[in-house]
Amino acid sequence: MKRFGRIGVFVLMVGAIVGWKFYNKGNDEAAIKSTMKEWVVGAAGYDSDPTYCDALFERFHSDVFEKTYALGGRRRGASFDDDKYISMMTSRMSTQARKDGKPEIATGLEEMSAAYLAAPDD
């Protein structure tokens, strides 16, 4: 019986650790989403159709975030690749904007992305 008790405690501990990682991921996503949304709002062309730009951002954010955020492991914390996120978001958003006949939005995003990616890391 003690053996099953130990297994139960182990399972609860593993569940708590995994749950904590996903809780932190949710908090990180909310913070990153907010920051990146401000970044998009600052792009040239945003003012021409803010509703469209917001919808475009919402459309691609979750998938791109999943591809650029890593939970980490036992000895490594979570990580987020902001350069990859900016690059992927810009590519997807500008491609869609061009398809939708909004080249000024696509150009504004591409210019802002190029400036960000060319800047030296702090």
N, CA, C and O atoms as a Tinker XYZ file with bonds, in Angstrom:
   488  protein
     1  N      0.822000   -1.193000    0.000000    73     2
     2  CA     0.000000    0.000000    0.000000    64     1     3
     3  C      0.868000    1.260000    0.000000    63     2     4     5
     4  O      0.525000    2.250000   -0.646000    81     3
     5  N      1.995000    1.224000    0.726000    73     3     6
     6  CA     2.883000    2.383000    0.750000    64     5     7
     7  C      3.404000    2.702000   -0.653000    63     6     8     9
     8  O      3.588000    3.862000   -1.020000    81     7
     9  N      3.634000    1.639000   -1.420000    73     7    10
    10  CA     4.149000    1.824000   -2.769000    64     9    11
    11  C      3.170000    2.650000   -3.612000    63    10    12    13
    12  O      3.584000    3.556000   -4.334000    81    11
    13  N      1.882000    2.337000   -3.521000    73    11    14
    14  CA     0.878000    3.089000   -4.275000    64    13    15
    15  C      0.771000    4.522000   -3.775000    63    14    16    17
    16  O      0.502000    5.436000   -4.554000    81    15
    17  N      0.977000    4.715000   -2.501000    73    15    18
    18  CA     0.972000    6.065000   -1.938000    64    17    19
    19  C      2.116000    6.900000   -2.489000    63    18    20    21
    20  O      1.941000    8.072000   -2.822000    81    19
    21  N      3.275000    6.289000   -2.581000    73    19    22
    22  CA     4.446000    6.994000   -3.133000    64    21    23
    23  C      4.249000    7.322000   -4.615000    63    22    24    25
    24  O      4.604000    8.404000   -5.080000    81    23
    25  N      3.687000    6.379000   -5.327000    73    23    26
    26  CA     3.410000    6.611000   -6.750000    64    25    27
    27  C      2.407000    7.746000   -6.900000    63    26    28    29
    28  O      2.546000    8.593000   -7.781000    81    27
    29  N      1.407000    7.759000   -6.044000    73    27    30
    30  CA     0.403000    8.820000   -6.088000    64    29    31
    31  C      1.009000   10.187000   -5.812000    63    30    32    33
    32  O      0.674000   11.165000   -6.480000    81    31
    33  N      1.893000   10.257000   -4.837000    73    31    34
    34  CA     2.565000   11.518000   -4.512000    64    33    35
    35  C      3.441000   11.954000   -5.684000    63    34    36    37
    36  O      3.463000   13.131000   -6.044000    81    35
    37  N      4.154000   11.012000   -6.270000    73    35    38
    38  CA     5.003000   11.318000   -7.424000    64    37    39
    39  C      4.156000   11.858000   -8.584000    63    38    40    41
    40  O      4.516000   12.856000   -9.208000    81    39
    41  N      3.052000   11.204000   -8.861000    73    39    42
    42  CA     2.166000   11.646000   -9.944000    64    41    43
    43  C      1.632000   13.051000   -9.658000    63    42    44    45
    44  O      1.563000   13.877000  -10.568000    81    43
    45  N      1.261000   13.330000   -8.428000    73    43    46
    46  CA     0.785000   14.666000   -8.067000    64    45    47
    47  C      1.880000   15.716000   -8.234000    63    46    48    49
    48  O      1.619000   16.824000   -8.703000    81    47
    49  N      3.103000   15.365000   -7.850000    73    47    50
    50  CA     4.207000   16.316000   -7.985000    64    49    51
    51  C      4.489000   16.618000   -9.461000    63    50    52    53
    52  O      4.668000   17.774000   -9.843000    81    51
    53  N      4.524000   15.579000  -10.272000    73    51    54
    54  CA     4.760000   15.776000  -11.711000    64    53    55
    55  C      3.628000   16.611000  -12.303000    63    54    56    57
    56  O      3.878000   17.514000  -13.101000    81    55
    57  N      2.404000   16.320000  -11.926000    73    55    58
    58  CA     1.253000   17.093000  -12.405000    64    57    59
    59  C      1.341000   18.555000  -12.002000    63    58    60    61
    60  O      1.017000   19.443000  -12.790000    81    59
    61  N      1.778000   18.803000  -10.782000    73    59    62
    62  CA     1.911000   20.189000  -10.310000    64    61    63
    63  C      2.998000   20.925000  -11.089000    63    62    64    65
    64  O      2.820000   22.093000  -11.435000    81    63
    65  N      4.105000   20.271000  -11.366000    73    63    66
    66  CA     5.194000   20.903000  -12.118000    64    65    67
    67  C      4.752000   21.217000  -13.545000    63    66    68    69
    68  O      4.978000   22.319000  -14.045000    81    67
    69  N      4.132000   20.255000  -14.186000    73    67    70
    70  CA     3.650000   20.474000  -15.553000    64    69    71
    71  C      2.578000   21.564000  -15.567000    63    70    72    73
    72  O      2.578000   22.427000  -16.444000    81    71
    73  N      1.678000   21.523000  -14.608000    73    71    74
    74  CA     0.642000   22.553000  -14.512000    64    73    75
    75  C      1.242000   23.936000  -14.326000    63    74    76    77
    76  O      0.767000   24.905000  -14.918000    81    75
    77  N      2.274000   24.035000  -13.514000    73    75    78
    78  CA     2.938000   25.317000  -13.270000    64    77    79
    79  C      3.582000   25.846000  -14.550000    63    78    80    81
    80  O      3.514000   27.041000  -14.837000    81    79
    81  N      4.207000   24.949000  -15.318000    73    79    82
    82  CA     4.826000   25.370000  -16.578000    64    81    83
    83  C      3.773000   25.925000  -17.534000    63    82    84    85
    84  O      4.002000   26.952000  -18.174000    81    83
    85  N      2.628000   25.262000  -17.639000    73    83    86
    86  CA     1.577000   25.742000  -18.531000    64    85    87
    87  C      0.941000   27.024000  -18.007000    63    86    88    89
    88  O      0.535000   27.880000  -18.793000    81    87
    89  N      0.851000   27.164000  -16.698000    73    87    90
    90  CA     0.340000   28.408000  -16.108000    64    89    91
    91  C      1.273000   29.560000  -16.477000    63    90    92    93
    92  O      0.823000   30.629000  -16.889000    81    91
    93  N      2.577000   29.328000  -16.324000    73    91    94
    94  CA     3.546000   30.354000  -16.691000    64    93    95
    95  C      3.500000   30.662000  -18.180000    63    94    96    97
    96  O      3.640000   31.818000  -18.579000    81    95
    97  N      3.305000   29.640000  -19.004000    73    95    98
    98  CA     3.211000   29.844000  -20.442000    64    97    99
    99  C      2.040000   30.762000  -20.770000    63    98   100   101
   100  O      2.163000   31.647000  -21.616000    81    99
   101  N      0.915000   30.558000  -20.111000    73    99   102
   102  CA    -0.251000   31.415000  -20.328000    64   101   103
   103  C      0.033000   32.858000  -19.943000    63   102   104   105
   104  O     -0.360000   33.783000  -20.655000    81   103
   105  N      0.710000   33.054000  -18.826000    73   103   106
   106  CA     1.079000   34.413000  -18.404000    64   105   107
   107  C      2.066000   35.047000  -19.380000    63   106   108   109
   108  O      1.947000   36.222000  -19.728000    81   107
   109  N      3.042000   34.251000  -19.815000    73   107   110
   110  CA     4.017000   34.757000  -20.776000    64   109   111
   111  C      3.338000   35.131000  -22.087000    63   110   112   113
   112  O      3.649000   36.162000  -22.683000    81   111
   113  N      2.418000   34.299000  -22.530000    73   111   114
   114  CA     1.734000   34.589000  -23.797000    64   113   115
   115  C      0.959000   35.899000  -23.712000    63   114   116   117
   116  O      0.993000   36.701000  -24.645000    81   115
   117  N      0.266000   36.118000  -22.610000    73   115   118
   118  CA    -0.503000   37.357000  -22.456000    64   117   119
   119  C      0.415000   38.580000  -22.496000    63   118   120   121
   120  O      0.089000   39.579000  -23.137000    81   119
   121  N      1.555000   38.505000  -21.818000    73   119   122
   122  CA     2.498000   39.630000  -21.801000    64   121   123
   123  C      3.108000   39.865000  -23.184000    63   122   124   125
   124  O      3.222000   41.004000  -23.636000    81   123
   125  N      3.494000   38.788000  -23.844000    73   123   126
   126  CA     4.095000   38.899000  -25.176000    64   125   127
   127  C      3.068000   39.412000  -26.172000    63   126   128   129
   128  O      3.383000   40.250000  -27.017000    81   127
   129  N      1.856000   38.919000  -26.078000    73   127   130
   130  CA     0.796000   39.357000  -26.989000    64   129   131
   131  C      0.557000   40.860000  -26.854000    63   130   132   133
   132  O      0.421000   41.567000  -27.852000    81   131
   133  N      0.507000   41.328000  -25.643000    73   131   134
   134  CA     0.292000   42.749000  -25.395000    64   133   135
   135  C      1.432000   43.593000  -25.970000    63   134   136   137
   136  O      1.193000   44.609000  -26.623000    81   135
   137  N      2.660000   43.167000  -25.723000    73   135   138
   138  CA     3.829000   43.893000  -26.225000    64   137   139
   139  C      3.870000   43.889000  -27.748000    63   138   140   141
   140  O      4.119000   44.923000  -28.367000    81   139
   141  N      3.630000   42.750000  -28.341000    73   139   142
   142  CA     3.694000   42.642000  -29.786000    64   141   143
   143  C      2.532000   43.380000  -30.463000    63   142   144   145
   144  O      2.667000   43.892000  -31.574000    81   143
   145  N      1.414000   43.423000  -29.784000    73   143   146
   146  CA     0.275000   44.185000  -30.325000    64   145   147
   147  C      0.640000   45.668000  -30.403000    63   146   148   149
   148  O      0.319000   46.336000  -31.386000    81   147
   149  N      1.301000   46.179000  -29.380000    73   147   150
   150  CA     1.770000   47.573000  -29.398000    64   149   151
   151  C      2.746000   47.789000  -30.553000    63   150   152   153
   152  O      2.734000   48.836000  -31.199000    81   151
   153  N      3.577000   46.804000  -30.802000    73   151   154
   154  CA     4.526000   46.876000  -31.897000    64   153   155
   155  C      3.794000   47.016000  -33.241000    63   154   156   157
   156  O      4.165000   47.845000  -34.071000    81   155
   157  N      2.764000   46.207000  -33.443000    73   155   158
   158  CA     1.984000   46.260000  -34.689000    64   157   159
   159  C      1.278000   47.607000  -34.824000    63   158   160   161
   160  O      1.230000   48.176000  -35.915000    81   159
   161  N      0.733000   48.116000  -33.729000    73   159   162
   162  CA     0.047000   49.408000  -33.751000    64   161   163
   163  C      1.003000   50.521000  -34.188000    63   162   164   165
   164  O      0.572000   51.504000  -34.790000    81   163
   165  N      2.279000   50.373000  -33.891000    73   163   166
   166  CA     3.258000   51.383000  -34.262000    64   165   167
   167  C      3.725000   51.322000  -35.704000    63   166   168   169
   168  O      4.460000   52.202000  -36.152000    81   167
   169  N      3.313000   50.302000  -36.437000    73   167   170
   170  CA     3.762000   50.154000  -37.823000    64   169   171
   171  C      3.084000   51.172000  -38.731000    63   170   172   173
   172  O      1.912000   51.505000  -38.556000    81   171
   173  N      3.857000   51.662000  -39.715000    73   171   174
   174  CA     3.277000   52.558000  -40.717000    64   173   175
   175  C      2.193000   51.786000  -41.469000    63   174   176   177
   176  O      2.377000   50.618000  -41.812000    81   175
   177  N      1.091000   52.431000  -41.714000    73   175   178
   178  CA    -0.015000   51.783000  -42.409000    64   177   179
   179  C     -1.095000   51.283000  -41.470000    63   178   180   181
   180  O     -2.216000   51.018000  -41.903000    81   179
   181  N     -0.774000   51.149000  -40.184000    73   179   182
   182  CA    -1.768000   50.658000  -39.219000    64   181   183
   183  C     -2.986000   51.572000  -39.194000    63   182   184   185
   184  O     -4.122000   51.098000  -39.167000    81   183
   185  N     -2.754000   52.867000  -39.203000    73   183   186
   186  CA    -3.864000   53.829000  -39.107000    64   185   187
   187  C     -4.796000   53.790000  -40.312000    63   186   188   189
   188  O     -5.927000   54.269000  -40.231000    81   187
   189  N     -4.340000   53.229000  -41.423000    73   187   190
   190  CA    -5.198000   53.169000  -42.609000    64   189   191
   191  C     -6.366000   52.206000  -42.419000    63   190   192   193
   192  O     -7.423000   52.386000  -43.024000    81   191
   193  N     -6.180000   51.175000  -41.573000    73   191   194
   194  CA    -7.272000   50.222000  -41.300000    64   193   195
   195  C     -6.962000   49.445000  -40.018000    63   194   196   197
   196  O     -6.577000   48.277000  -40.073000    81   195
   197  N     -7.132000   50.105000  -38.850000    73   195   198
   198  CA    -6.779000   49.447000  -37.579000    64   197   199
   199  C     -7.560000   48.158000  -37.311000    63   198   200   201
   200  O     -7.011000   47.201000  -36.764000    81   199
   201  N     -8.817000   48.131000  -37.686000    73   199   202
   202  CA    -9.627000   46.924000  -37.452000    64   201   203
   203  C     -9.062000   45.742000  -38.230000    63   202   204   205
   204  O     -8.973000   44.631000  -37.707000    81   203
   205  N     -8.686000   45.984000  -39.468000    73   203   206
   206  CA    -8.091000   44.935000  -40.304000    64   205   207
   207  C     -6.772000   44.458000  -39.693000    63   206   208   209
   208  O     -6.534000   43.255000  -39.590000    81   207
   209  N     -5.916000   45.399000  -39.288000    73   207   210
   210  CA    -4.616000   45.049000  -38.701000    64   209   211
   211  C     -4.784000   44.248000  -37.411000    63   210   212   213
   212  O     -4.059000   43.280000  -37.180000    81   211
   213  N     -5.726000   44.646000  -36.583000    73   211   214
   214  CA    -5.979000   43.917000  -35.336000    64   213   215
   215  C     -6.442000   42.490000  -35.625000    63   214   216   217
   216  O     -6.001000   41.542000  -34.975000    81   215
   217  N     -7.332000   42.345000  -36.601000    73   215   218
   218  CA    -7.835000   41.013000  -36.964000    64   217   219
   219  C     -6.701000   40.150000  -37.525000    63   218   220   221
   220  O     -6.621000   38.956000  -37.237000    81   219
   221  N     -5.838000   40.757000  -38.318000    73   219   222
   222  CA    -4.696000   40.047000  -38.889000    64   221   223
   223  C     -3.764000   39.560000  -37.779000    63   222   224   225
   224  O     -3.292000   38.423000  -37.803000    81   223
   225  N     -3.510000   40.426000  -36.821000    73   223   226
   226  CA    -2.662000   40.066000  -35.687000    64   225   227
   227  C     -3.270000   38.890000  -34.917000    63   226   228   229
   228  O     -2.583000   37.912000  -34.623000    81   227
   229  N     -4.546000   38.992000  -34.598000    73   227   230
   230  CA    -5.229000   37.931000  -33.845000    64   229   231
   231  C     -5.218000   36.606000  -34.615000    63   230   232   233
   232  O     -5.107000   35.532000  -34.024000    81   231
   233  N     -5.334000   36.699000  -35.917000    73   231   234
   234  CA    -5.380000   35.499000  -36.752000    64   233   235
   235  C     -4.096000   34.682000  -36.655000    63   234   236   237
   236  O     -4.147000   33.453000  -36.620000    81   235
   237  N     -2.956000   35.348000  -36.612000    73   235   238
   238  CA    -1.677000   34.644000  -36.685000    64   237   239
   239  C     -0.946000   34.492000  -35.360000    63   238   240   241
   240  O     -0.049000   33.657000  -35.252000    81   239
   241  N     -1.305000   35.274000  -34.353000    73   239   242
   242  CA    -0.526000   35.290000  -33.106000    64   241   243
   243  C     -0.379000   33.918000  -32.454000    63   242   244   245
   244  O      0.744000   33.498000  -32.173000    81   243
   245  N     -1.465000   33.219000  -32.209000    73   243   246
   246  CA    -1.397000   31.961000  -31.443000    64   245   247
   247  C     -0.483000   30.938000  -32.094000    63   246   248   249
   248  O      0.340000   30.320000  -31.420000    81   247
   249  N     -0.623000   30.757000  -33.394000    73   247   250
   250  CA     0.196000   29.764000  -34.087000    64   249   251
   251  C      1.671000   30.147000  -34.048000    63   250   252   253
   252  O      2.529000   29.304000  -33.784000    81   251
   253  N      1.965000   31.410000  -34.309000    73   251   254
   254  CA     3.363000   31.868000  -34.303000    64   253   255
   255  C      3.938000   31.792000  -32.888000    63   254   256   257
   256  O      5.095000   31.409000  -32.711000    81   255
   257  N      3.144000   32.152000  -31.887000    73   255   258
   258  CA     3.616000   32.054000  -30.503000    64   257   259
   259  C      3.992000   30.604000  -30.176000    63   258   260   261
   260  O      5.040000   30.358000  -29.578000    81   259
   261  N      3.160000   29.662000  -30.556000    73   259   262
   262  CA     3.442000   28.246000  -30.283000    64   261   263
   263  C      4.753000   27.799000  -30.921000    63   262   264   265
   264  O      5.466000   26.964000  -30.365000    81   263
   265  N      5.066000   28.349000  -32.074000    73   263   266
   266  CA     6.290000   27.962000  -32.786000    64   265   267
   267  C      7.541000   28.662000  -32.249000    63   266   268   269
   268  O      8.658000   28.241000  -32.550000    81   267
   269  N      7.371000   29.710000  -31.471000    73   267   270
   270  CA     8.528000   30.482000  -30.999000    64   269   271
   271  C      8.708000   30.447000  -29.482000    63   270   272   273
   272  O      9.629000   31.075000  -28.959000    81   271
   273  N      7.854000   29.733000  -28.777000    73   271   274
   274  CA     7.939000   29.632000  -27.319000    64   273   275
   275  C      8.252000   28.187000  -26.949000    63   274   276   277
   276  O      7.597000   27.265000  -27.435000    81   275
   277  N      9.236000   27.987000  -26.104000    73   275   278
   278  CA     9.598000   26.650000  -25.640000    64   277   279
   279  C      9.422000   26.590000  -24.125000    63   278   280   281
   280  O      9.888000   27.474000  -23.406000    81   279
   281  N      8.755000   25.555000  -23.649000    73   279   282
   282  CA     8.521000   25.403000  -22.209000    64   281   283
   283  C      9.805000   25.177000  -21.424000    63   282   284   285
   284  O      9.881000   25.530000  -20.247000    81   283
   285  N     10.799000   24.602000  -22.050000    73   283   286
   286  CA    12.024000   24.295000  -21.332000    64   285   287
   287  C     11.974000   22.879000  -20.789000    63   286   288   289
   288  O     11.068000   22.109000  -21.107000    81   287
   289  N     12.940000   22.552000  -19.982000    73   287   290
   290  CA    13.025000   21.207000  -19.425000    64   289   291
   291  C     13.337000   21.252000  -17.948000    63   290   292   293
   292  O     13.107000   22.259000  -17.278000    81   291
   293  N     13.854000   20.167000  -17.455000    73   291   294
   294  CA    14.171000   20.085000  -16.028000    64   293   295
   295  C     15.195000   21.126000  -15.607000    63   294   296   297
   296  O     15.066000   21.734000  -14.545000    81   295
   297  N     16.184000   21.326000  -16.415000    73   295   298
   298  CA    17.274000   22.228000  -16.037000    64   297   299
   299  C     17.304000   23.510000  -16.857000    63   298   300   301
   300  O     18.239000   24.304000  -16.752000    81   299
   301  N     16.298000   23.699000  -17.655000    73   299   302
   302  CA    16.271000   24.874000  -18.526000    64   301   303
   303  C     14.891000   25.503000  -18.452000    63   302   304   305
   304  O     13.874000   24.816000  -18.548000    81   303
   305  N     14.870000   26.802000  -18.281000    73   303   306
   306  CA    13.603000   27.510000  -18.195000    64   305   307
   307  C     12.975000   27.728000  -19.565000    63   306   308   309
   308  O     13.557000   27.387000  -20.595000    81   307
   309  N     11.809000   28.286000  -19.557000    73   307   310
   310  CA    11.112000   28.599000  -20.794000    64   309   311
   311  C     11.885000   29.648000  -21.584000    63   310   312   313
   312  O     12.627000   30.450000  -21.015000    81   311
   313  N     11.704000   29.631000  -22.895000    73   311   314
   314  CA    12.373000   30.627000  -23.726000    64   313   315
   315  C     11.432000   31.087000  -24.833000    63   314   316   317
   316  O     10.523000   30.366000  -25.247000    81   315
   317  N     11.675000   32.295000  -25.295000    73   315   318
   318  CA    10.887000   32.888000  -26.372000    64   317   319
   319  C     11.853000   33.521000  -27.365000    63   318   320   321
   320  O     12.709000   34.319000  -26.983000    81   319
   321  N     11.714000   33.166000  -28.634000    73   319   322
   322  CA    12.579000   33.701000  -29.687000    64   321   323
   323  C     11.866000   34.881000  -30.338000    63   322   324   325
   324  O     11.086000   34.706000  -31.273000    81   323
   325  N     12.140000   36.079000  -29.837000    73   323   326
   326  CA    11.432000   37.266000  -30.331000    64   325   327
   327  C     11.780000   37.594000  -31.779000    63   326   328   329
   328  O     10.914000   38.055000  -32.523000    81   327
   329  N     13.019000   37.370000  -32.194000    73   327   330
   330  CA    13.379000   37.627000  -33.587000    64   329   331
   331  C     12.586000   36.722000  -34.535000    63   330   332   333
   332  O     12.064000   37.173000  -35.554000    81   331
   333  N     12.510000   35.463000  -34.184000    73   331   334
   334  CA    11.748000   34.512000  -35.015000    64   333   335
   335  C     10.264000   34.880000  -35.021000    63   334   336   337
   336  O      9.607000   34.806000  -36.059000    81   335
   337  N      9.739000   35.278000  -33.859000    73   335   338
   338  CA     8.330000   35.682000  -33.771000    64   337   339
   339  C      8.061000   36.869000  -34.699000    63   338   340   341
   340  O      7.118000   36.839000  -35.491000    81   339
   341  N      8.888000   37.909000  -34.599000    73   339   342
   342  CA     8.707000   39.107000  -35.427000    64   341   343
   343  C      8.792000   38.736000  -36.901000    63   342   344   345
   344  O      7.969000   39.176000  -37.704000    81   343
   345  N      9.773000   37.940000  -37.254000    73   343   346
   346  CA     9.972000   37.538000  -38.637000    64   345   347
   347  C      8.767000   36.755000  -39.167000    63   346   348   349
   348  O      8.271000   37.034000  -40.259000    81   347
   349  N      8.304000   35.785000  -38.396000    73   347   350
   350  CA     7.165000   34.964000  -38.831000    64   349   351
   351  C      5.875000   35.783000  -38.895000    63   350   352   353
   352  O      5.114000   35.680000  -39.857000    81   351
   353  N      5.638000   36.591000  -37.872000    73   351   354
   354  CA     4.414000   37.411000  -37.872000    64   353   355
   355  C      4.411000   38.376000  -39.040000    63   354   356   357
   356  O      3.402000   38.525000  -39.730000    81   355
   357  N      5.534000   39.028000  -39.259000    73   355   358
   358  CA     5.626000   39.989000  -40.354000    64   357   359
   359  C      5.385000   39.303000  -41.694000    63   358   360   361
   360  O      4.641000   39.803000  -42.538000    81   359
   361  N      6.022000   38.160000  -41.875000    73   359   362
   362  CA     5.864000   37.430000  -43.130000    64   361   363
   363  C      4.401000   37.049000  -43.363000    63   362   364   365
   364  O      3.861000   37.283000  -44.444000    81   363
   365  N      3.773000   36.471000  -42.363000    73   363   366
   366  CA     2.374000   36.036000  -42.518000    64   365   367
   367  C      1.423000   37.209000  -42.692000    63   366   368   369
   368  O      0.547000   37.189000  -43.557000    81   367
   369  N      1.604000   38.235000  -41.858000    73   367   370
   370  CA     0.699000   39.382000  -41.919000    64   369   371
   371  C      0.874000   40.158000  -43.227000    63   370   372   373
   372  O     -0.111000   40.561000  -43.845000    81   371
   373  N      2.118000   40.368000  -43.646000    73   371   374
   374  CA     2.330000   41.151000  -44.872000    64   373   375
   375  C      1.881000   40.373000  -46.108000    63   374   376   377
   376  O      1.336000   40.959000  -47.043000    81   375
   377  N      2.105000   39.065000  -46.121000    73   375   378
   378  CA     1.639000   38.245000  -47.247000    64   377   379
   379  C      0.119000   38.323000  -47.363000    63   378   380   381
   380  O     -0.424000   38.497000  -48.454000    81   379
   381  N     -0.559000   38.192000  -46.227000    73   379   382
   382  CA    -2.021000   38.258000  -46.243000    64   381   383
   383  C     -2.505000   39.655000  -46.625000    63   382   384   385
   384  O     -3.471000   39.790000  -47.377000    81   383
   385  N     -1.855000   40.679000  -46.122000    73   383   386
   386  CA    -2.248000   42.056000  -46.452000    64   385   387
   387  C     -2.116000   42.301000  -47.954000    63   386   388   389
   388  O     -2.986000   42.932000  -48.556000    81   387
   389  N     -1.048000   41.813000  -48.558000    73   387   390
   390  CA    -0.880000   41.973000  -50.009000    64   389   391
   391  C     -1.979000   41.224000  -50.766000    63   390   392   393
   392  O     -2.523000   41.735000  -51.745000    81   391
   393  N     -2.301000   40.016000  -50.312000    73   391   394
   394  CA    -3.384000   39.249000  -50.947000    64   393   395
   395  C     -4.708000   39.993000  -50.850000    63   394   396   397
   396  O     -5.538000   39.932000  -51.757000    81   395
   397  N     -4.893000   40.698000  -49.732000    73   395   398
   398  CA    -6.141000   41.420000  -49.492000    64   397   399
   399  C     -6.135000   42.825000  -50.090000    63   398   400   401
   400  O     -7.061000   43.602000  -49.858000    81   399
   401  N     -5.107000   43.150000  -50.850000    73   399   402
   402  CA    -5.045000   44.453000  -51.507000    64   401   403
   403  C     -4.715000   45.612000  -50.574000    63   402   404   405
   404  O     -5.214000   46.722000  -50.758000    81   403
   405  N     -3.878000   45.358000  -49.577000    73   403   406
   406  CA    -3.491000   46.391000  -48.613000    64   405   407
   407  C     -1.959000   46.492000  -48.557000    63   406   408   409
   408  O     -1.344000   46.182000  -47.537000    81   407
   409  N     -1.359000   46.931000  -49.669000    73   407   410
   410  CA     0.109000   46.966000  -49.714000    64   409   411
   411  C      0.736000   47.956000  -48.731000    63   410   412   413
   412  O      1.869000   47.747000  -48.298000    81   411
   413  N      0.029000   49.023000  -48.372000    73   411   414
   414  CA     0.594000   49.998000  -47.432000    64   413   415
   415  C      0.789000   49.388000  -46.044000    63   414   416   417
   416  O      1.738000   49.730000  -45.338000    81   415
   417  N     -0.099000   48.500000  -45.664000    73   415   418
   418  CA     0.029000   47.803000  -44.374000    64   417   419
   419  C      1.193000   46.817000  -44.444000    63   418   420   421
   420  O      2.012000   46.748000  -43.527000    81   419
   421  N      1.262000   46.056000  -45.537000    73   419   422
   422  CA     2.343000   45.082000  -45.712000    64   421   423
   423  C      3.698000   45.778000  -45.686000    63   422   424   425
   424  O      4.623000   45.317000  -45.017000    81   423
   425  N      3.815000   46.871000  -46.401000    73   423   426
   426  CA     5.084000   47.607000  -46.458000    64   425   427
   427  C      5.460000   48.163000  -45.088000    63   426   428   429
   428  O      6.622000   48.093000  -44.688000    81   427
   429  N      4.487000   48.713000  -44.368000    73   427   430
   430  CA     4.751000   49.243000  -43.028000    64   429   431
   431  C      5.264000   48.176000  -42.078000    63   430   432   433
   432  O      6.200000   48.418000  -41.316000    81   431
   433  N      4.659000   46.998000  -42.117000    73   431   434
   434  CA     5.098000   45.889000  -41.262000    64   433   435
   435  C      6.500000   45.423000  -41.643000    63   434   436   437
   436  O      7.336000   45.178000  -40.773000    81   435
   437  N      6.751000   45.302000  -42.941000    73   435   438
   438  CA     8.060000   44.836000  -43.404000    64   437   439
   439  C      9.169000   45.821000  -43.033000    63   438   440   441
   440  O     10.259000   45.413000  -42.632000    81   439
   441  N      8.890000   47.107000  -43.167000    73   439   442
   442  CA     9.898000   48.108000  -42.805000    64   441   443
   443  C     10.190000   48.092000  -41.309000    63   442   444   445
   444  O     11.345000   48.190000  -40.895000    81   443
   445  N      9.160000   47.972000  -40.518000    73   443   446
   446  CA     9.349000   47.953000  -39.069000    64   445   447
   447  C     10.112000   46.693000  -38.645000    63   446   448   449
   448  O     10.988000   46.748000  -37.782000    81   447
   449  N      9.771000   45.574000  -39.257000    73   447   450
   450  CA    10.453000   44.325000  -38.955000    64   449   451
   451  C     11.927000   44.402000  -39.336000    63   450   452   453
   452  O     12.788000   43.977000  -38.566000    81   451
   453  N     12.220000   44.934000  -40.502000    73   451   454
   454  CA    13.608000   45.048000  -40.955000    64   453   455
   455  C     14.415000   45.927000  -40.002000    63   454   456   457
   456  O     15.561000   45.610000  -39.682000    81   455
   457  N     13.824000   47.023000  -39.551000    73   455   458
   458  CA    14.516000   47.916000  -38.613000    64   457   459
   459  C     14.764000   47.207000  -37.282000    63   458   460   461
   460  O     15.844000   47.336000  -36.706000    81   459
   461  N     13.778000   46.465000  -36.792000    73   459   462
   462  CA    13.910000   45.757000  -35.519000    64   461   463
   463  C     14.988000   44.684000  -35.606000    63   462   464   465
   464  O     15.846000   44.579000  -34.730000    81   463
   465  N     14.934000   43.892000  -36.668000    73   463   466
   466  CA    15.869000   42.786000  -36.805000    64   465   467
   467  C     17.292000   43.265000  -37.084000    63   466   468   469
   468  O     18.249000   42.554000  -36.773000    81   467
   469  N     17.449000   44.449000  -37.661000    73   467   470
   470  CA    18.781000   44.993000  -37.951000    64   469   471
   471  C     19.415000   45.644000  -36.714000    63   470   472   473
   472  O     20.634000   45.805000  -36.654000    81   471
   473  N     18.595000   46.012000  -35.739000    73   471   474
   474  CA    19.107000   46.671000  -34.534000    64   473   475
   475  C     19.922000   45.686000  -33.706000    63   474   476   477
   476  O     19.568000   44.510000  -33.620000    81   475
   477  N     21.013000   46.153000  -33.093000    73   475   478
   478  CA    21.819000   45.256000  -32.250000    64   477   479
   479  C     21.037000   44.851000  -31.004000    63   478   480   481
   480  O     20.238000   45.619000  -30.469000    81   479
   481  N     21.292000   43.627000  -30.562000    73   479   482
   482  CA    20.659000   43.134000  -29.331000    64   481   483
   483  C     21.235000   43.864000  -28.134000    63   482   484   485
   484  O     22.417000   44.207000  -28.104000    81   483
   485  N     20.384000   44.096000  -27.150000    73   483   486
   486  CA    20.836000   44.769000  -25.926000    64   485   487
   487  C     21.545000   43.816000  -25.004000    63   486   488
   488  O     21.991000   44.215000  -23.928000    81   487
